[in-house]
Amino acid sequence: MTSARYTVNDVMTKNVIAVTPDTEFKEIAACMNQWKVTAVPVIEGEGHVVGVVSEADLLPKEEFHGQRTGLIEQMYRPGDTVKAGAVRAEELMTSPAITVKPDVPLPQAARLMAYQRVKRLPVVDADGNLKGIVSCADLLKVFLRSDDELAAEIRREVVNRIFPASSVKVSVTWGVATFTGRVRDAALIPVAARLAQSVEGVVGVECRLESEASA
């Protein structure tokens, strides 16, 4: 028994700014500035994602501006020195792109971002076509759920199922869920705490439940 899990599809941005492989450097920079994004997917055909251009991909152009790259830079930073001379998305982009499917649970998407050290992921369908963008900020949207909404879900998904017809009460304040009351089976207390913690948006659980046998 688990509560409903949010997926990437629930929080992703569906109106996506993208570029094509032949998009020029300055157009990419202008696009990022206009839409206040730090990266844009590169698509071709019917929307197939072939790469991503980020601010990090554009920076070598400024870093090496007006100077020739030396042998040391070319040896230890071959990718950056090549991008310093790039003029189109196909030369600048990081490929293959790190992507995620719409039905992936949010914790899995968060782990992927952390492991790959990226802040935005193109969301693609089974054919690799662009469907949206999910960012670190999007993943945090679940923590904007109201305390009342969280409490209602915990009562429905946890209390009513594990402790039916009991006097157990739950309240949520600033995302922290608190259980109070007495229960017949004390072994279910840690189960209730774990399930409440799994509810998207809950930041902590305080379990003040007691066994009826101890009364």
Disulfide bonds with the S-S distance in Angstrom:
none
